[in-house]
């Protein structure tokens, strides 16, 4: 029985960082280094606090999508349909809101319903019929894209007054503002999507850390056979992980249209690849059992900062994807090296005795 790479084993007498928290700390350090480098290299762009907030304002849907995908990846699965489901939700909400019977609450329910429906369908086929996740979610990607093109082929700008009021709503923080080139003070503005991101991070991180379901996901991702021997309902755990992923994709779709104010056939195109890359950079292993949901926003922001640095440096657009791909290779290799060295006990990072935060300690957990 091998659960060595999961976070569900009893601890030794000496407090020691779990694999998930070790990779999360590495991701956090890399993010801080990248952002400090960006501030030093391009102070005019990255020094302003609003620039940092805008990473959340403009990319809240991607962060939400990455949160759900992290749960599936920790459980040893994968979902490449999340970007297409997000795009389908965005267009469906736009069509509903522009109809005579639609309203904001109806659009929210529609978004949640579409996301949950895809999660239920794919989760059942993967968990109970034991079909490969990549094949099922690839089919889900094609299905969502097909439904998207059937709904509407042209962009839809939503002009419904209650939705426009929600889209234009801002939370103003005056003491964190900056001055523009004319010397006019502009207060910091936070979009509602950022609030949704914060709420989901807190809820899902707590779910994965302290609930039986979260511990079961780690155990199943580490070794499903061993988890089954421990009495864990493996199929049900996998099923609900995909339902959660579908739910977050639906939420991301509504936040996306709330951010852009329009439905477009190209909405969320390629988001699934960005979400997978963000999850990996944030410290989630592709083979399951290791990951920290707090790494989802860290990985997303790191990827975005890398892209912005490449753009600010004047690199041609056709080279941006190449550089991003090479950096992703680097992160994957770094993770593999760290985990390999730790398995050989060449890295034994222990916490100092004065650290008593339960989040960074391995605690004995029953599964």
FENHU-V16754 format. One record per residue. N is the residue number from 1. OMEGA is omega in whole degrees, -180 to 180 (none if undefined). NEAR is the number of other ideal C-beta (glycine too) atoms within 8 Angstrom. Layout:
N:OMEGA:NEAR  N:OMEGA:NEAR
This chain:
1:-174:5  2:173:7  3:-171:13  4:-176:7  5:178:10  6:-179:13  7:-175:12  8:179:10  9:174:8  10:-178:5  11:169:10  12:-177:5  13:-179:3  14:-180:5  15:-175:9  16:179:11  17:174:11  18:178:8  19:-180:12  20:-178:12  21:177:11  22:179:12  23:177:18  24:179:14  25:176:9  26:179:12  27:180:15  28:178:10  29:179:8  30:179:11  31:-180:12  32:179:8  33:-179:8  34:-178:12  35:176:12  36:177:8  37:179:9  38:180:14  39:-180:10  40:-176:6  41:-177:10  42:-176:9  43:-179:8  44:-177:5  45:-170:10  46:-178:13  47:-177:7  48:-179:8  49:179:9  50:178:11  51:178:10  52:180:10  53:-179:12  54:173:8  55:177:11  56:-178:15  57:-173:13  58:-174:7  59:178:10  60:179:16  61:-180:15  62:178:13  63:179:14  64:179:15  65:-180:17  66:178:16  67:179:14  68:-180:18  69:178:16  70:-180:15  71:179:15  72:-179:15  73:176:17  74:177:16  75:177:13  76:-179:10  77:178:12  78:178:10  79:-179:15  80:-179:12  81:-171:16  82:180:17  83:179:17  84:177:15  85:177:17  86:178:18  87:178:18  88:179:15  89:-179:19  90:-180:17  91:179:16  92:178:14  93:179:15  94:179:14  95:-180:13  96:-177:12  97:179:13  98:176:10  99:-177:7  100:-175:3  101:-173:5  102:172:11  103:-175:8  104:-179:10  105:176:6  106:178:10  107:178:15  108:179:9  109:178:8  110:179:12  111:179:15  112:-179:12  113:180:9  114:-180:14  115:-180:17  116:180:12  117:177:9  118:179:15  119:179:15  120:-178:10  121:-177:9  122:179:15  123:180:15  124:-178:10  125:-178:10  126:-173:16  127:-170:12  128:175:8  129:174:7  130:175:5  131:-176:8  132:-178:6  133:-178:11  134:-178:8  135:-178:8  136:-178:12  137:172:13  138:175:10  139:177:8  140:177:15  141:179:13  142:-180:9  143:-180:9  144:178:14  145:179:11  146:178:8  147:179:9  148:-180:12  149:178:8  150:-177:5  151:-177:9  152:-177:9  153:-178:4  154:177:5  155:179:7  156:174:12  157:-177:6  158:-177:14  159:-180:6  160:-172:11  161:-178:6  162:177:8  163:179:13  164:178:11  165:178:8  166:-180:10  167:-176:10  168:-179:6  169:179:8  170:171:7  171:-174:9  172:175:8  173:-171:10  174:-175:7  175:178:4  176:-179:7  177:179:12  178:178:9  179:177:7  180:-177:7  181:180:3  182:180:4  183:-180:5  184:-179:6  185:179:6  186:-178:8  187:179:9  188:-178:12  189:179:11  190:-180:12  191:179:13  192:179:9  193:179:13  194:178:12  195:178:9  196:179:12  197:-178:13  198:-180:8  199:-179:8  200:178:12  201:-179:13  202:-177:8  203:-176:8  204:177:14  205:176:11  206:178:9  207:-178:10  208:-176:12  209:-168:8  210:-179:5  211:176:9  212:179:6  213:-179:9  214:179:11  215:178:13  216:179:13  217:178:14  218:-179:15  219:179:17  220:178:15  221:179:16  222:179:16  223:-175:11  224:179:9  225:178:6  226:178:12  227:179:16  228:178:9  229:178:7  230:178:8  231:179:5  232:176:11  233:-173:6  234:-177:10  235:180:8  236:179:8  237:178:15  238:-179:14  239:-177:13  240:175:10  241:178:15  242:175:16  243:177:12  244:179:13  245:177:15  246:179:18  247:180:13  248:176:17  249:177:18  250:177:18  251:179:14  252:179:19  253:179:21  254:177:15  255:180:13  256:180:14  257:176:17  258:179:13  259:-175:13  260:-179:9  261:-177:10  262:172:10  263:-176:14  264:-179:10  265:179:11  266:-179:5  267:175:13  268:178:13  269:180:7  270:-179:7  271:-178:15  272:179:15  273:177:9  274:-180:12  275:178:14  276:179:12  277:180:12  278:179:16  279:-180:16  280:179:14  281:-180:15  282:174:19  283:177:16  284:-179:16  285:-180:14  286:-178:7  287:170:6  288:176:13  289:-176:17  290:178:16  291:180:16  292:-176:12  293:174:12  294:177:9  295:-179:18  296:177:16  297:178:13  298:180:15  299:179:18  300:-179:15  301:178:11  302:179:15  303:-180:13  304:179:10  305:177:13  306:180:12  307:179:10  308:176:11  309:179:13  310:-180:12  311:-180:9  312:179:10  313:178:7  314:178:4  315:-180:9  316:-174:5  317:-178:5  318:177:6  319:-178:9  320:179:12  321:179:7  322:-179:8  323:178:11  324:178:13  325:179:8  326:178:8  327:177:9  328:173:11  329:-178:8  330:180:8  331:-179:11  332:179:9  333:179:8  334:178:9  335:-179:13  336:180:8  337:-180:8  338:-179:12  339:179:13  340:179:8  341:-179:9  342:178:12  343:178:7  344:178:6  345:174:6  346:174:6  347:179:7  348:-176:7  349:-180:7  350:178:8  351:174:10  352:-174:5  353:-178:5  354:178:4  355:-177:9  356:179:5  357:-177:6  358:-177:6  359:-176:6  360:176:8  361:170:11  362:179:9  363:179:6  364:-176:5  365:178:8  366:179:4  367:none:11
